């Protein structure tokens, strides 16, 4: 009989590569707003809370 079950294999994979994958995704998501082309969208989002629904009237 095989020493490693499917569970053990998947757990080992998650413990090693899963953690690395989560770290990579975290770093990408943290860096996303700071990319060069995002300045105008970030400024628009920052000012959105000050926009009144009656601005056009």
HTML snippet that shows the backbone in 3Dmol.js (N, CA, C, O; Angstrom):
<script src="https://3Dmol.org/build/3Dmol-min.js"></script>
<div id="view" style="width:600px;height:400px;position:relative"></div>
<script>
const pdb = `
ATOM      1  N   UNK A   1       0.837  -1.187   0.000  1.00  0.00           N
ATOM      2  CA  UNK A   1       0.000   0.000   0.000  1.00  0.00           C
ATOM      3  C   UNK A   1       0.880   1.247   0.000  1.00  0.00           C
ATOM      4  O   UNK A   1       1.989   1.234   0.533  1.00  0.00           O
ATOM      5  N   UNK A   2       0.384   2.304  -0.591  1.00  0.00           N
ATOM      6  CA  UNK A   2       1.144   3.539  -0.737  1.00  0.00           C
ATOM      7  C   UNK A   2       1.205   4.294   0.588  1.00  0.00           C
ATOM      8  O   UNK A   2       0.196   4.428   1.280  1.00  0.00           O
ATOM      9  N   UNK A   3       2.395   4.786   0.937  1.00  0.00           N
ATOM     10  CA  UNK A   3       2.572   5.533   2.180  1.00  0.00           C
ATOM     11  C   UNK A   3       1.823   6.865   2.166  1.00  0.00           C
ATOM     12  O   UNK A   3       1.239   7.265   3.173  1.00  0.00           O
ATOM     13  N   UNK A   4       1.844   7.542   1.034  1.00  0.00           N
ATOM     14  CA  UNK A   4       1.210   8.853   0.937  1.00  0.00           C
ATOM     15  C   UNK A   4      -0.183   8.729   0.327  1.00  0.00           C
ATOM     16  O   UNK A   4      -0.344   8.252  -0.796  1.00  0.00           O
ATOM     17  N   UNK A   5      -1.144   9.149   1.057  1.00  0.00           N
ATOM     18  CA  UNK A   5      -2.494   9.174   0.520  1.00  0.00           C
ATOM     19  C   UNK A   5      -2.668  10.450  -0.305  1.00  0.00           C
ATOM     20  O   UNK A   5      -1.797  11.321  -0.316  1.00  0.00           O
ATOM     21  N   UNK A   6      -3.768  10.541  -0.970  1.00  0.00           N
ATOM     22  CA  UNK A   6      -4.069  11.742  -1.746  1.00  0.00           C
ATOM     23  C   UNK A   6      -4.133  12.952  -0.838  1.00  0.00           C
ATOM     24  O   UNK A   6      -3.672  14.033  -1.206  1.00  0.00           O
ATOM     25  N   UNK A   7      -4.698  12.780   0.338  1.00  0.00           N
ATOM     26  CA  UNK A   7      -4.788  13.867   1.299  1.00  0.00           C
ATOM     27  C   UNK A   7      -3.404  14.383   1.684  1.00  0.00           C
ATOM     28  O   UNK A   7      -3.175  15.593   1.706  1.00  0.00           O
ATOM     29  N   UNK A   8      -2.501  13.487   1.981  1.00  0.00           N
ATOM     30  CA  UNK A   8      -1.152  13.885   2.375  1.00  0.00           C
ATOM     31  C   UNK A   8      -0.446  14.617   1.225  1.00  0.00           C
ATOM     32  O   UNK A   8       0.262  15.599   1.449  1.00  0.00           O
ATOM     33  N   UNK A   9      -0.642  14.143   0.028  1.00  0.00           N
ATOM     34  CA  UNK A   9      -0.025  14.780  -1.135  1.00  0.00           C
ATOM     35  C   UNK A   9      -0.574  16.186  -1.329  1.00  0.00           C
ATOM     36  O   UNK A   9       0.189  17.128  -1.541  1.00  0.00           O
ATOM     37  N   UNK A  10      -1.898  16.331  -1.258  1.00  0.00           N
ATOM     38  CA  UNK A  10      -2.509  17.646  -1.419  1.00  0.00           C
ATOM     39  C   UNK A  10      -2.135  18.579  -0.280  1.00  0.00           C
ATOM     40  O   UNK A  10      -1.953  19.778  -0.496  1.00  0.00           O
ATOM     41  N   UNK A  11      -2.021  18.050   0.919  1.00  0.00           N
ATOM     42  CA  UNK A  11      -1.637  18.885   2.057  1.00  0.00           C
ATOM     43  C   UNK A  11      -0.209  19.392   1.894  1.00  0.00           C
ATOM     44  O   UNK A  11       0.071  20.559   2.165  1.00  0.00           O
ATOM     45  N   UNK A  12       0.680  18.530   1.460  1.00  0.00           N
ATOM     46  CA  UNK A  12       2.059  18.949   1.223  1.00  0.00           C
ATOM     47  C   UNK A  12       2.111  20.027   0.141  1.00  0.00           C
ATOM     48  O   UNK A  12       2.844  21.007   0.275  1.00  0.00           O
ATOM     49  N   UNK A  13       1.344  19.851  -0.918  1.00  0.00           N
ATOM     50  CA  UNK A  13       1.287  20.831  -2.001  1.00  0.00           C
ATOM     51  C   UNK A  13       0.771  22.172  -1.486  1.00  0.00           C
ATOM     52  O   UNK A  13       1.332  23.219  -1.807  1.00  0.00           O
ATOM     53  N   UNK A  14      -0.293  22.141  -0.690  1.00  0.00           N
ATOM     54  CA  UNK A  14      -0.867  23.371  -0.154  1.00  0.00           C
ATOM     55  C   UNK A  14       0.085  24.048   0.823  1.00  0.00           C
ATOM     56  O   UNK A  14       0.177  25.275   0.847  1.00  0.00           O
ATOM     57  N   UNK A  15       0.790  23.265   1.624  1.00  0.00           N
ATOM     58  CA  UNK A  15       1.717  23.834   2.595  1.00  0.00           C
ATOM     59  C   UNK A  15       2.893  24.528   1.924  1.00  0.00           C
ATOM     60  O   UNK A  15       3.398  25.520   2.448  1.00  0.00           O
ATOM     61  N   UNK A  16       3.328  24.040   0.801  1.00  0.00           N
ATOM     62  CA  UNK A  16       4.504  24.625   0.153  1.00  0.00           C
ATOM     63  C   UNK A  16       4.104  25.615  -0.939  1.00  0.00           C
ATOM     64  O   UNK A  16       4.333  26.816  -0.796  1.00  0.00           O
ATOM     65  N   UNK A  17       3.517  25.133  -2.011  1.00  0.00           N
ATOM     66  CA  UNK A  17       3.199  25.985  -3.156  1.00  0.00           C
ATOM     67  C   UNK A  17       1.971  26.856  -2.928  1.00  0.00           C
ATOM     68  O   UNK A  17       1.878  27.951  -3.484  1.00  0.00           O
ATOM     69  N   UNK A  18       1.034  26.386  -2.122  1.00  0.00           N
ATOM     70  CA  UNK A  18      -0.159  27.189  -1.834  1.00  0.00           C
ATOM     71  C   UNK A  18       0.197  28.467  -1.102  1.00  0.00           C
ATOM     72  O   UNK A  18      -0.340  29.532  -1.406  1.00  0.00           O
ATOM     73  N   UNK A  19       1.095  28.366  -0.142  1.00  0.00           N
ATOM     74  CA  UNK A  19       1.533  29.545   0.602  1.00  0.00           C
ATOM     75  C   UNK A  19       2.259  30.520  -0.321  1.00  0.00           C
ATOM     76  O   UNK A  19       2.054  31.731  -0.237  1.00  0.00           O
ATOM     77  N   UNK A  20       3.086  30.003  -1.177  1.00  0.00           N
ATOM     78  CA  UNK A  20       3.802  30.855  -2.133  1.00  0.00           C
ATOM     79  C   UNK A  20       2.815  31.544  -3.081  1.00  0.00           C
ATOM     80  O   UNK A  20       2.962  32.730  -3.374  1.00  0.00           O
ATOM     81  N   UNK A  21       1.823  30.811  -3.554  1.00  0.00           N
ATOM     82  CA  UNK A  21       0.829  31.388  -4.461  1.00  0.00           C
ATOM     83  C   UNK A  21       0.032  32.491  -3.763  1.00  0.00           C
ATOM     84  O   UNK A  21      -0.232  33.535  -4.359  1.00  0.00           O
ATOM     85  N   UNK A  22      -0.351  32.265  -2.506  1.00  0.00           N
ATOM     86  CA  UNK A  22      -1.089  33.296  -1.771  1.00  0.00           C
ATOM     87  C   UNK A  22      -0.225  34.533  -1.547  1.00  0.00           C
ATOM     88  O   UNK A  22      -0.731  35.653  -1.605  1.00  0.00           O
ATOM     89  N   UNK A  23       1.055  34.353  -1.295  1.00  0.00           N
ATOM     90  CA  UNK A  23       1.960  35.475  -1.106  1.00  0.00           C
ATOM     91  C   UNK A  23       2.090  36.282  -2.394  1.00  0.00           C
ATOM     92  O   UNK A  23       2.067  37.512  -2.362  1.00  0.00           O
ATOM     93  N   UNK A  24       2.224  35.601  -3.514  1.00  0.00           N
ATOM     94  CA  UNK A  24       2.337  36.286  -4.805  1.00  0.00           C
ATOM     95  C   UNK A  24       1.070  37.088  -5.107  1.00  0.00           C
ATOM     96  O   UNK A  24       1.153  38.239  -5.534  1.00  0.00           O
ATOM     97  N   UNK A  25      -0.094  36.489  -4.888  1.00  0.00           N
ATOM     98  CA  UNK A  25      -1.359  37.192  -5.121  1.00  0.00           C
ATOM     99  C   UNK A  25      -1.470  38.402  -4.196  1.00  0.00           C
ATOM    100  O   UNK A  25      -1.900  39.470  -4.632  1.00  0.00           O
ATOM    101  N   UNK A  26      -1.092  38.254  -2.936  1.00  0.00           N
ATOM    102  CA  UNK A  26      -1.143  39.360  -1.976  1.00  0.00           C
ATOM    103  C   UNK A  26      -0.264  40.520  -2.428  1.00  0.00           C
ATOM    104  O   UNK A  26      -0.693  41.673  -2.387  1.00  0.00           O
ATOM    105  N   UNK A  27       0.954  40.228  -2.857  1.00  0.00           N
ATOM    106  CA  UNK A  27       1.875  41.284  -3.293  1.00  0.00           C
ATOM    107  C   UNK A  27       1.339  41.985  -4.537  1.00  0.00           C
ATOM    108  O   UNK A  27       1.423  43.208  -4.646  1.00  0.00           O
ATOM    109  N   UNK A  28       0.795  41.221  -5.466  1.00  0.00           N
ATOM    110  CA  UNK A  28       0.235  41.819  -6.686  1.00  0.00           C
ATOM    111  C   UNK A  28      -0.944  42.726  -6.351  1.00  0.00           C
ATOM    112  O   UNK A  28      -1.042  43.834  -6.879  1.00  0.00           O
ATOM    113  N   UNK A  29      -1.839  42.267  -5.480  1.00  0.00           N
ATOM    114  CA  UNK A  29      -3.004  43.078  -5.128  1.00  0.00           C
ATOM    115  C   UNK A  29      -2.613  44.332  -4.347  1.00  0.00           C
ATOM    116  O   UNK A  29      -3.253  45.374  -4.493  1.00  0.00           O
ATOM    117  N   UNK A  30      -1.589  44.244  -3.533  1.00  0.00           N
ATOM    118  CA  UNK A  30      -1.113  45.432  -2.803  1.00  0.00           C
ATOM    119  C   UNK A  30      -0.439  46.431  -3.734  1.00  0.00           C
ATOM    120  O   UNK A  30      -0.542  47.639  -3.520  1.00  0.00           O
ATOM    121  N   UNK A  31       0.239  45.953  -4.747  1.00  0.00           N
ATOM    122  CA  UNK A  31       0.958  46.833  -5.669  1.00  0.00           C
ATOM    123  C   UNK A  31       0.063  47.379  -6.785  1.00  0.00           C
ATOM    124  O   UNK A  31       0.425  48.365  -7.427  1.00  0.00           O
ATOM    125  N   UNK A  32      -1.086  46.766  -7.029  1.00  0.00           N
ATOM    126  CA  UNK A  32      -1.950  47.135  -8.158  1.00  0.00           C
ATOM    127  C   UNK A  32      -2.320  48.620  -8.189  1.00  0.00           C
ATOM    128  O   UNK A  32      -2.235  49.218  -9.261  1.00  0.00           O
ATOM    129  N   UNK A  33      -2.722  49.247  -7.093  1.00  0.00           N
ATOM    130  CA  UNK A  33      -3.085  50.671  -7.158  1.00  0.00           C
ATOM    131  C   UNK A  33      -1.911  51.597  -7.467  1.00  0.00           C
ATOM    132  O   UNK A  33      -2.124  52.745  -7.857  1.00  0.00           O
ATOM    133  N   UNK A  34      -0.697  51.130  -7.304  1.00  0.00           N
ATOM    134  CA  UNK A  34       0.470  51.972  -7.505  1.00  0.00           C
ATOM    135  C   UNK A  34       1.088  51.846  -8.890  1.00  0.00           C
ATOM    136  O   UNK A  34       2.155  52.404  -9.145  1.00  0.00           O
ATOM    137  N   UNK A  35       0.430  51.119  -9.785  1.00  0.00           N
ATOM    138  CA  UNK A  35       0.970  50.980 -11.135  1.00  0.00           C
ATOM    139  C   UNK A  35       0.869  52.331 -11.848  1.00  0.00           C
ATOM    140  O   UNK A  35       0.011  53.143 -11.499  1.00  0.00           O
ATOM    141  N   UNK A  36       1.718  52.582 -12.827  1.00  0.00           N
ATOM    142  CA  UNK A  36       1.795  53.917 -13.446  1.00  0.00           C
ATOM    143  C   UNK A  36       0.491  54.410 -14.068  1.00  0.00           C
ATOM    144  O   UNK A  36       0.195  55.601 -13.970  1.00  0.00           O
ATOM    145  N   UNK A  37      -0.291  53.554 -14.697  1.00  0.00           N
ATOM    146  CA  UNK A  37      -1.489  54.014 -15.388  1.00  0.00           C
ATOM    147  C   UNK A  37      -2.712  54.189 -14.505  1.00  0.00           C
ATOM    148  O   UNK A  37      -3.788  54.501 -15.014  1.00  0.00           O
ATOM    149  N   UNK A  38      -2.585  54.003 -13.218  1.00  0.00           N
ATOM    150  CA  UNK A  38      -3.748  54.023 -12.337  1.00  0.00           C
ATOM    151  C   UNK A  38      -3.998  55.364 -11.665  1.00  0.00           C
ATOM    152  O   UNK A  38      -4.956  55.493 -10.903  1.00  0.00           O
ATOM    153  N   UNK A  39      -3.171  56.357 -11.925  1.00  0.00           N
ATOM    154  CA  UNK A  39      -3.285  57.632 -11.216  1.00  0.00           C
ATOM    155  C   UNK A  39      -4.652  58.281 -11.394  1.00  0.00           C
ATOM    156  O   UNK A  39      -5.259  58.706 -10.411  1.00  0.00           O
ATOM    157  N   UNK A  40      -5.149  58.368 -12.621  1.00  0.00           N
ATOM    158  CA  UNK A  40      -6.423  59.055 -12.856  1.00  0.00           C
ATOM    159  C   UNK A  40      -7.589  58.299 -12.220  1.00  0.00           C
ATOM    160  O   UNK A  40      -8.491  58.921 -11.660  1.00  0.00           O
ATOM    161  N   UNK A  41      -7.582  56.988 -12.297  1.00  0.00           N
ATOM    162  CA  UNK A  41      -8.673  56.204 -11.680  1.00  0.00           C
ATOM    163  C   UNK A  41      -8.612  56.300 -10.159  1.00  0.00           C
ATOM    164  O   UNK A  41      -9.652  56.342  -9.502  1.00  0.00           O
ATOM    165  N   UNK A  42      -7.417  56.335  -9.597  1.00  0.00           N
ATOM    166  CA  UNK A  42      -7.289  56.487  -8.154  1.00  0.00           C
ATOM    167  C   UNK A  42      -7.788  57.857  -7.706  1.00  0.00           C
ATOM    168  O   UNK A  42      -8.453  57.971  -6.676  1.00  0.00           O
ATOM    169  N   UNK A  43      -7.471  58.886  -8.467  1.00  0.00           N
ATOM    170  CA  UNK A  43      -7.934  60.242  -8.135  1.00  0.00           C
ATOM    171  C   UNK A  43      -9.452  60.326  -8.225  1.00  0.00           C
ATOM    172  O   UNK A  43     -10.095  60.944  -7.376  1.00  0.00           O
ATOM    173  N   UNK A  44     -10.022  59.708  -9.247  1.00  0.00           N
ATOM    174  CA  UNK A  44     -11.476  59.694  -9.410  1.00  0.00           C
ATOM    175  C   UNK A  44     -12.148  58.961  -8.247  1.00  0.00           C
ATOM    176  O   UNK A  44     -13.172  59.414  -7.736  1.00  0.00           O
ATOM    177  N   UNK A  45     -11.585  57.856  -7.838  1.00  0.00           N
ATOM    178  CA  UNK A  45     -12.138  57.097  -6.713  1.00  0.00           C
ATOM    179  C   UNK A  45     -12.003  57.877  -5.407  1.00  0.00           C
ATOM    180  O   UNK A  45     -12.896  57.829  -4.561  1.00  0.00           O
ATOM    181  N   UNK A  46     -10.896  58.591  -5.242  1.00  0.00           N
ATOM    182  CA  UNK A  46     -10.692  59.364  -4.023  1.00  0.00           C
ATOM    183  C   UNK A  46     -11.679  60.516  -3.912  1.00  0.00           C
ATOM    184  O   UNK A  46     -12.079  60.886  -2.808  1.00  0.00           O
ATOM    185  N   UNK A  47     -12.071  61.079  -5.031  1.00  0.00           N
ATOM    186  CA  UNK A  47     -12.990  62.220  -5.021  1.00  0.00           C
ATOM    187  C   UNK A  47     -14.454  61.805  -5.127  1.00  0.00           C
ATOM    188  O   UNK A  47     -15.338  62.656  -5.024  1.00  0.00           O
ATOM    189  N   UNK A  48     -14.725  60.552  -5.326  1.00  0.00           N
ATOM    190  CA  UNK A  48     -16.098  60.079  -5.532  1.00  0.00           C
ATOM    191  C   UNK A  48     -16.978  60.316  -4.304  1.00  0.00           C
ATOM    192  O   UNK A  48     -18.178  60.543  -4.452  1.00  0.00           O
ATOM    193  N   UNK A  49     -16.419  60.269  -3.118  1.00  0.00           N
ATOM    194  CA  UNK A  49     -17.248  60.447  -1.917  1.00  0.00           C
ATOM    195  C   UNK A  49     -17.725  61.885  -1.763  1.00  0.00           C
ATOM    196  O   UNK A  49     -18.671  62.147  -1.020  1.00  0.00           O
ATOM    197  N   UNK A  50     -17.084  62.817  -2.455  1.00  0.00           N
ATOM    198  CA  UNK A  50     -17.481  64.226  -2.369  1.00  0.00           C
ATOM    199  C   UNK A  50     -18.476  64.623  -3.445  1.00  0.00           C
ATOM    200  O   UNK A  50     -19.002  65.736  -3.431  1.00  0.00           O
ATOM    201  N   UNK A  51     -18.733  63.721  -4.370  1.00  0.00           N
ATOM    202  CA  UNK A  51     -19.651  64.024  -5.459  1.00  0.00           C
ATOM    203  C   UNK A  51     -21.078  63.939  -4.974  1.00  0.00           C
ATOM    204  O   UNK A  51     -21.488  62.918  -4.421  1.00  0.00           O
ATOM    205  N   UNK A  52     -21.830  64.986  -5.173  1.00  0.00           N
ATOM    206  CA  UNK A  52     -23.218  65.043  -4.747  1.00  0.00           C
ATOM    207  C   UNK A  52     -24.118  64.569  -5.896  1.00  0.00           C
ATOM    208  O   UNK A  52     -23.806  64.795  -7.065  1.00  0.00           O
ATOM    209  N   UNK A  53     -25.207  63.927  -5.568  1.00  0.00           N
ATOM    210  CA  UNK A  53     -26.132  63.461  -6.591  1.00  0.00           C
ATOM    211  C   UNK A  53     -26.782  64.631  -7.332  1.00  0.00           C
ATOM    212  O   UNK A  53     -27.264  64.452  -8.451  1.00  0.00           O
ATOM    213  N   UNK A  54     -26.804  65.804  -6.742  1.00  0.00           N
ATOM    214  CA  UNK A  54     -27.460  66.974  -7.347  1.00  0.00           C
ATOM    215  C   UNK A  54     -26.478  67.910  -8.015  1.00  0.00           C
ATOM    216  O   UNK A  54     -26.793  69.087  -8.194  1.00  0.00           O
ATOM    217  N   UNK A  55     -25.311  67.442  -8.388  1.00  0.00           N
ATOM    218  CA  UNK A  55     -24.309  68.317  -9.025  1.00  0.00           C
ATOM    219  C   UNK A  55     -24.791  68.875 -10.360  1.00  0.00           C
ATOM    220  O   UNK A  55     -24.422  69.992 -10.725  1.00  0.00           O
ATOM    221  N   UNK A  56     -25.590  68.139 -11.081  1.00  0.00           N
ATOM    222  CA  UNK A  56     -26.028  68.563 -12.401  1.00  0.00           C
ATOM    223  C   UNK A  56     -27.174  69.556 -12.364  1.00  0.00           C
ATOM    224  O   UNK A  56     -27.534  70.108 -13.404  1.00  0.00           O
ATOM    225  N   UNK A  57     -27.746  69.797 -11.222  1.00  0.00           N
ATOM    226  CA  UNK A  57     -28.908  70.681 -11.152  1.00  0.00           C
ATOM    227  C   UNK A  57     -28.550  72.084 -10.766  1.00  0.00           C
ATOM    228  O   UNK A  57     -29.428  72.941 -10.667  1.00  0.00           O
TER     229      UNK A  57
END
`;
const viewer = $3Dmol.createViewer("view");
viewer.addModel(pdb, "pdb");
viewer.setStyle({}, {cartoon: {color: "spectrum"}});
viewer.zoomTo();
viewer.render();
</script>
